[in-house]
Amino acid sequence: MKLLIPSPLLSYTKKREIDAHGATLGALLADLDSRFPGIRFRMIDEQERIRPHMRVFVDGEQELELDRALGGVGVVQVIQALSGG
């Protein structure tokens, strides 16, 4: 499936679109991390939750759980929220 990468993570992938594989969202991110070491830690915290400043959308709907099955999914998009003062 197609995985869309946000600008702040392009230093890992060098591309905005990656072909990624995994039966679940967690497996997809593990696949991504095996090819781009360290990228998963930028998205997932030590408690195995999506970091508060990250948003993951599966076929246009926000997903909060890493065990979300991805069978039949076409696009997963990662978005990093911006903050400032």
Residue pairs with C-beta under 8 A, 6 or more apart in sequence:
1 19
1 20
1 21
1 28
1 70
1 73
1 74
1 75
1 76
2 17
2 18
2 19
2 20
2 74
2 75
2 76
3 17
3 18
3 19
3 20
3 28
3 32
3 75
3 76
3 77
3 78
4 16
4 17
4 75
4 76
4 77
4 78
5 12
5 13
5 15
5 16
5 17
5 18
5 78
6 78
6 79
6 80
7 80
8 42
8 80
9 39
9 42
9 43
9 78
9 80
10 16
12 36
12 38
12 39
12 42
13 36
13 39
18 32
20 28
20 31
20 32
20 76
21 27
21 28
21 31
22 28
22 29
22 30
22 31
22 70
23 69
23 70
23 71
24 66
24 67
24 68
24 69
24 70
25 56
25 58
25 63
25 65
25 66
25 67
25 68
25 70
25 76
26 48
26 66
26 67
27 70
28 70
28 76
29 40
29 43
29 44
29 66
30 40
32 39
32 40
33 39
33 40
33 41
42 51
42 54
43 50
43 51
43 54
43 56
43 78
44 50
44 51
44 66
45 51
48 66
49 66
50 56
50 64
50 66
53 80
53 81
53 83
54 78
54 79
54 80
54 81
55 62
55 78
55 79
55 80
55 81
56 62
56 63
56 64
56 76
56 77
56 78
56 79
57 63
57 76
57 77
57 79
58 68
58 70
58 73
58 75
58 76
59 73
59 74
59 75
59 76
60 75
70 76
